[in-house]
Amino acid sequence: MMVFASCGIVLLSWIGLIQFNNTFGLLFSLVMVILMSLDVLYVTSKILHHYGPEHTMLAAMELLISFVVMLWYMLQLVLYITSSD
């Protein structure tokens, strides 16, 4: 579900960056940070309720990927906020 939401937002941002310049990039980064924080909560819940001890590496990698993507969009958000344009 998050993949479809992310793809839709990427498509909208591509269209929006042409029309709205940096404002839409700021909004896109903000929405993606919110979506990725929800994804971290979802992955954590899935780890607690569905993964057993034999899936430790898979659970760790899935949670790490969610955190890295969220960090990327947080950095993008900071760059949009601190840009002088």
C-alpha positions as CSV (number, residue, x, y, z in Angstrom):
1,M,0.0,0.0,0.0
2,M,2.8,2.4,0.8
3,V,4.4,1.6,-2.5
4,F,1.3,2.8,-4.4
5,A,1.0,5.9,-2.3
6,S,4.7,6.7,-2.8
7,C,4.4,6.1,-6.6
8,G,1.4,8.4,-6.8
9,I,3.1,11.1,-4.8
10,V,6.2,10.8,-7.0
11,L,4.1,11.2,-10.1
12,L,2.3,14.2,-8.6
13,S,5.6,15.7,-7.6
14,W,7.0,15.3,-11.1
15,I,4.0,17.2,-12.5
16,G,4.0,19.6,-9.6
17,L,7.7,20.4,-9.9
18,I,7.2,21.6,-13.4
19,Q,4.2,23.8,-12.3
20,F,4.8,24.8,-8.7
21,N,8.7,24.8,-8.4
22,N,10.1,24.4,-4.8
23,T,6.8,24.6,-2.9
24,F,5.6,21.3,-4.1
25,G,9.0,19.7,-3.4
26,L,8.7,20.9,0.2
27,L,5.2,19.5,0.5
28,F,6.3,16.2,-1.2
29,S,9.1,15.8,1.3
30,L,6.8,16.5,4.2
31,V,4.2,14.0,3.0
32,M,6.9,11.4,2.4
33,V,8.3,11.9,5.9
34,I,4.8,11.3,7.3
35,L,4.2,8.3,5.1
36,M,7.6,6.7,6.0
37,S,7.0,7.3,9.8
38,L,3.7,5.4,9.4
39,D,5.6,2.7,7.5
40,V,8.1,2.4,10.3
41,L,5.2,1.9,12.7
42,Y,3.6,-0.7,10.4
43,V,6.9,-2.6,10.0
44,T,7.5,-2.6,13.7
45,S,4.0,-4.0,14.3
46,K,4.5,-6.6,11.7
47,I,7.8,-7.6,13.3
48,L,6.2,-7.9,16.7
49,H,3.2,-9.9,15.6
50,H,4.2,-12.0,12.6
51,Y,7.9,-12.6,12.5
52,G,9.5,-15.3,14.6
53,P,13.1,-15.6,15.9
54,E,14.2,-17.3,12.6
55,H,13.4,-14.1,10.7
56,T,15.6,-11.7,12.6
57,M,17.7,-10.6,9.7
58,L,14.7,-10.0,7.4
59,A,13.0,-7.9,10.1
60,A,16.2,-5.9,10.8
61,M,16.7,-5.2,7.1
62,E,13.1,-4.2,6.5
63,L,13.1,-1.8,9.5
64,L,16.5,-0.4,8.4
65,I,15.3,0.3,4.9
66,S,12.3,2.2,6.3
67,F,14.5,4.3,8.5
68,V,16.9,5.1,5.7
69,V,14.2,6.2,3.3
70,M,12.6,8.3,6.1
71,L,16.1,9.9,6.8
72,W,16.5,10.7,3.1
73,Y,13.2,12.6,3.0
74,M,14.0,14.3,6.2
75,L,17.3,15.6,4.7
76,Q,15.4,16.7,1.6
77,L,13.0,18.6,3.8
78,V,15.8,20.3,5.6
79,L,17.4,21.2,2.3
80,Y,14.2,22.7,1.0
81,I,13.7,24.7,4.2
82,T,17.2,26.1,4.3
83,S,17.5,26.9,0.6
84,S,17.8,30.6,-0.1
85,D,15.5,30.5,-3.2
